[in-house]
């Protein structure tokens, strides 16, 4: 089968190649998905550049990407929750990475039926970003009337996080640039802050939760705007000690700066690393079918132009998700 | 199920109300059918599979739908109590299913072997008028649906739909109804808001 593979870490132009490879092997708990569409995410870019080698050691060459939608064409002996012909989507587990291919084998617990009211392209755009948004806000125990600041409302994760937070009845502040203000508002955000003309720190004050999707200074600044006793959840900031242990880093210590800020503000800090989960995807499926959430797609590329898609991803300018149509 | 015989009996009583059914024909109907309970979310028929059954709904709610090239679903029919549902296109053309049939809530149905039900017409010609009655009712319903689609506004179609399927909104998702009416979910929401204002 045809697959887009990473042959060596490095620049996008030089490190990706289309290869003819065997269909993946299937375990008793796996379903084989004939891929209709795959979506790419910032983590894929980090993998290509080699920035995650220590955290996620991956033997090369490897097929790229985690997000998939398609049709179940085979199932393992122990699979009871899917049938041949089911239309599904998934954020595949790390060890099954490689959705930029004609087929991918996925453990059934990471798979969900796709929402019936969206296309394969839209369905592929949902899992990683949707699970990240949902699991982050659920970890923070977001509830009705909470005030939350979600950074980068026009991003793949931010755009879904806004909608998930609204479905919970929260009051949502979000940041974006001038060009995106209107459509981000249409997602339901209560106060869209144009970071080019406004200082978000003077507008979103004493919020219950900050969802940091930007990192660096934004992580530390989160403690300026979160209320005492509030929570900062980040998907790009430094690892917290518990998360570091998960990656086998037993002697890791949270930076003094974050630890001090967290202690002084009495605000918890947590790094969230999304985990694949079909049951969580089912909850998102229901929200999408009820139009409480809708996927936002920046652009769909044909498979043969997948390398172009990665360059677009690397530009950081995408509004919503970048999807690759496979079949 | 304790009530299984009852519902099948009721259906046969209905049939007998319209035609003279011989004891042999009645027995044949029992032989080729089975009452079954399906839970919400069960898929009775899946696109691409051979179509071996037709279903008479004794309670609950089912729908048949197709999936377009992009992966989106379009609802062809809802079936509530006393409706028949299957993929008649596939049965008639002797093809695999182009539709899927799923339960929108826990439902009881009488499941008939489609081929045997068809053979019944040759074995027991007295059954034919009943079959024709079902077919005519089905054609009328389809013609009405096409005409409504051509000449009524979305709001009018929605009103008719609610009249035809009372309480169905408790078992369906908005996109099931929107895709049945051929409108977007946003339009459906707008129609409901307008209706609520009246």
Interface residues (C-beta under 8 A of the other chain):
Chain A: X36 X69 X83 X85 X87 X114 X116 X117 X118 X119 X120 X121 X123 X289 X290 X291
Chain B: X43 X46 X47 X48 X49 X65 X67 X70 X71 X72 X73 X173 X174 X175 X176 X178 X179 X185 X186 X189
